[in-house]
Amino acid sequence: MIYDHILDKRQLRQAFERAAASYDQSAVLQREVCERMLSRLDYIKYAPDQILDMGSGTGYGSRKLTERYPRSQLVAVDIALAMHLQARPPLPRWQQWLPLAKRRVAHYVGGDIEQLPLRDTCVDMIWSNLTIQWCNDLKQAFTEARRVLKSGGLLMFSTFGPDTLKELKQAFKTVDGYSHINRFMDMHDIGDLLVHSGFATPVMDMEYITLTYDDVMGILRDLKAIGAHNVTHGRRRGLTGKGTWQQVVAHYESLRQAGKLPATYEVVYGHAWKPEPRQAALKPETRRKLGLE
């Protein structure tokens, strides 16, 4: 059932609240994907004045964006307050004496990216690293992103595709029919949603990144440490029995190669632009004739 894959946002927020202190120690993949996203900006000649980091976590991406665009104002939005508390650096003593208007500080806002607590057309670029997979309605999240973007603004994001954690998913599938892994959307469907949400010239691509572990518990510990719990409504409510768990481990062990267990992630990258108003493309005399000026 589709309902089984609906995320419980209250449980999601609590999971990230609990994981905030341990997140940076285990977020190896998140930092690597962030760096790969940043390298893609080398090919996009764009200098935003206002940037929204949508799903900012502990602020690794926010800090990198501030280094790249030192003159830009950054707004960080995350669903978990504890993530913001980890992200906010202490204000340097010399800045404490400056007027607020002259301080280069990020603004930290609590909120769900499916209902952004920001006014219309207030940012030039939206950056979102491995966050939109936590949406129940991705079209709604894209609609919100388009709403807060200025005309000509850029949306750039990464997310996970359906082959993510395929080994763990298959191992659990052999023992029961519960939802153990969050559902991830296909790259082509995401591109279609961008167009249907009013974005122009979407560019999508993907790659596989495989992490290796000594044992299955190491995989689960890392997922727990970054808050990536199973928070779908179709999840098993009780504890997994010892016999069932041994079956899961046995299946996963059959995938061991060169002494390590693989954990595959299908990483999807995308960017698109909010188009300029159509009348802006008309010649001045045509706009006057149509009463647009």
N, C-alpha and C positions, 0 to 999 in steps of 0.2 A: 504493500500500500504506500502511496505517496505520502500519506500522513506520517508514516513511520520515520520519514526522513526530515520532517519539520523540526527545526532547532528550537529548543527551549531557551529563550533569551535570558531568562532569569538564571538558569543553570550556567549558561555561557558566561555571563558577567561574573558570577561567583567563581567559576573555574579560573578566569584570568585574574581576578582579584587575588586568589590564593597563589597563583603562579608568578606574580610580579617579582618577588624577591629572587626567585631561582631562574627566571626567564633567560637572562643574558648568558648564564653558564651553559645553557643547552641549546640556544637558538643559533646553532652553527649554520643550518640551512637557510634560515631567515636572513642572516647577514650576507651569506653568499649570493642569494637571489637579489638582495638589495644592491650589492656591488654590480651585479650583471645588469640590473635596471639602470643604474647610474651610468654605466658605460654606453648604454643606448642613447642617453641624453647628449653624448658627444656628436651625434648625427642629427640632432634636432636643434636648429639655431633659434633659440627662444629665450628671452630674458623676462621672466615674470616679476611683477611687483608684489603680488600677494600669492602665497602658496598654501594650500590646504594639504596636510598630511592626514589622510583619511584611514584611521586605524593605526595610530602612531606607536602604540605599544610603549616600550621603555625608551623610545626616542632615538634609536640608532639612525634611522633614515632621516629624521628631522635634523639631526646634527650634520649629517652629510650634505643635506640640501642647503643648510645655512652656510656651510663652507663653500659650496659651489656658487650660491647666489647670495653673497654677503649683504647686498643692498635690499634684498627682499624681506617682506614681513611674513612670518610663518605662523599658521594656526594649526595646532595639533588636536585632532578629535579622536577620542577612544572611549569605548563603552565602560572601561574599568578605571575607577579613580586611582587605584593602587599603581597602575601602570604609569599614570601621570606623575605620581609622587616619586617613582623611580627615575622618570625622565627629566624632571625639572632640576637643572644644575643650580648650585648656589650662585647668586649674583656676585660678580667680582666687586671687591670693595670700591674700586675706582668708579664703577658704574652706579653705585648706590648714591653718589652725590650728583648724578646727572638728572636733569628734568626728565619726566617720564617720556616725553616726546622724542628725546634724544637717545634713549636706551634701546639697544638692539636686543629685544627679548622676544621669545615665542609666547604665544597665547595658548593656554591649555584648556580645552573645552570637553566636558563629559557629554557623550551622546551616542546614539545609534546611527550608523551611516545610512540606514533605510529611512531615517527621519532627521536629517541634519539640522541642528539648532543654529542655523546661520541664515542671514538674509539673502535675498536674490542677488545674483550677479555681483558677488563680492570678492571673488578670487580669480586669478589669471591661470593658475595651474592646480590640478588635483593630482596628488601622488598617493598611491595605495599599494603597499607591499604585503602580499599574502593576507588579505583581509576579506575580500568580497566573497570568499568561499563560506563565510559565516553568515551570509544573508539568506533569509527565507524567500525573499522576492528580489532577485537580482535586477529585474527591470525597474522596480521601484527605487533601488539604490542608484541605478544609472540615471533615472529621471531626476532624483535629488541632486546628483552630481551636475547634471546639465543646468538645473535651476540655479545653483550657486555660482556656476562658472560665468564669466563674462563672455561676450561674443568674441570668437577667435581664440578662446581659451583651450588649454590642453588637458586631457584626462590621460594619465599613464598609470598602469596597474600590472600586478602579477597575481596569479591565483593558482589553484591546483586543478588538474584535469582528472578524468575518471580512472586512470591507471594508478593513481596515487595510493600507496600502501596496498598494492594488489596482493602481495604475499600474505599480509596479515588478514586481509579480507577473505582470501581463499581458505586460509587456515581455519577461520571461524565458521566459514560456510560449511565445512565438513562436519560440524558438530551440532548446529542449530540454525533456526531461521530468523534469529533476531538481527536487528540493525546494529552492527558493531563499529562501522566506519561511516563517517559522514559522506553524503552523496556529493560528487563533484561533477560540474557541468562540462560538456565537450566544448573545445575551443571554437568550433564553427557556430555552435548555438550561442556562445557568448558574443561573437562578432555580429550575428543576426540581431541580438538584443540591443547592441550598441546602435545599430541603424534604426531599429524600431523606436528607440528612445530619443532619436533626434540628433545623433552624432554623425559626423561626416568623416570620410576617408579613414575608416578603421584599418589598423594594421595588427595582425595577429600572428604569433608564432609560438612554438613550444619546444621543450627539450626534456630529456630524462636525466635526473640526478639520482644516483644511488649511494646511500650511506650504508656502511657495514658495521655490524655489531658482533660481540662475542656470544650473546645469548638473546633470547626473546625478551627477557625482563629488561635488558638494556634499552630496547626499543620502546617499551611501554614507559620506562622511567623518563626517557627524554620527552615523550609525548605529554606525560603528566607535568613535567617541569616547565613546559611552555604553555600549559593550559589547554592543550589539544585533546580534551576529553571527548568521549562520545556523549553528546547532549541532545541526540535525536529522541523524539517521542517513542520510537520503536525500539529503544535500547532495552536490554535485560535489566529489570529492576533489582533483582537479587544478586548475590555473589555467584560467580561461576564456580561450579563444583570442582573438586580435585580431579576426578576422573575426566571430566570434560576438558579441564585445563591441560591435562597431560596429553590428550588427543590433539589439542591445538598445537602444543609445543612439538609433538612428534611430527605433525605435518610440516610445520615450519622448518624443523631440523632437516627434513629431506631436501631442502633448498640450499643447504650449506655448501659453500664453494671456497676453496683455499682457506678453510678454517674459519670463515666468517659467514654471518647471516645477512642477506641483503634486505634493505628497505628502500623501495623505489618510489620516487616522487615524479609525477608528470607536472612540470612547471609550465604554466601558460603565461605569456606576456602579451600585453595589448596596449595600444594607445589610439586615441581618436580626438577630433577637434569639435568644439561647438561652433557651428557655422555662423558667419556674419548674417545679420538680417538681409533678406532678399532685396529690399529696396535700396540697400547700400550699393548694390552692384549696378543700379540703373544710372544712366547719364543724368547730369543735373537738369538739363532741359526737359528730359522725359519725366523726371520726378516732379518738376514744377507743373507740367501738364496734367499729371495725375493727382495734383493737390497734395503731394507728400512733403512739399517745402513751402 
